[in-house]
């Protein structure tokens, strides 16, 4: 699972990462994979 963002680009001090606004599907997929692994590492390291 990775973070999900919607509009607006800035909401209550939280901003959408530039990679998601770039339109580069390869970079977006890589970012999502990295975020997914990071969240798993933080929450359920035993799964890795």
Secondary structure, 3 states (H helix, E strand, C coil): CCCCCCCCCEECCEECCHHHHCCCHHHHHHHHHHHHHHHHHHHCHHHC
